[in-house]
Amino acid sequence: MIDPDLANYIGFVGMACILAAYAYQTANNRPNPFIQHGANLIGAVLLVISLTVHHNAPSMVLEACWVVIAVFGLVRAWQARGKVKA
């Protein structure tokens, strides 16, 4: 079992990752999808870890969806690598 204080710190780092990804996307005309979706994935996973200690069902569902979306974005970015856009 994770110490509740440590779980909070992990959650705050996860929150910071998601906010940083959003700020990165907003600040760049052509954000790198690996950075954007990777930061979102890391943030969501860290928040899920925190939520295993501090249970909140709606937040857990939200973060699980965020993980799926981030993985989908990373897969699409991986598939698009090397393809030239017209």
Secondary structure, 3 states (H helix, E strand, C coil): CCCHHHHHHHHHHHHHHHHHHHHHHHHCCCCCHHHHHHHHHHHHHHHHHHHHHCCCHHHHHHHHHHHHHHHHHHHHHHHHCCCCCC
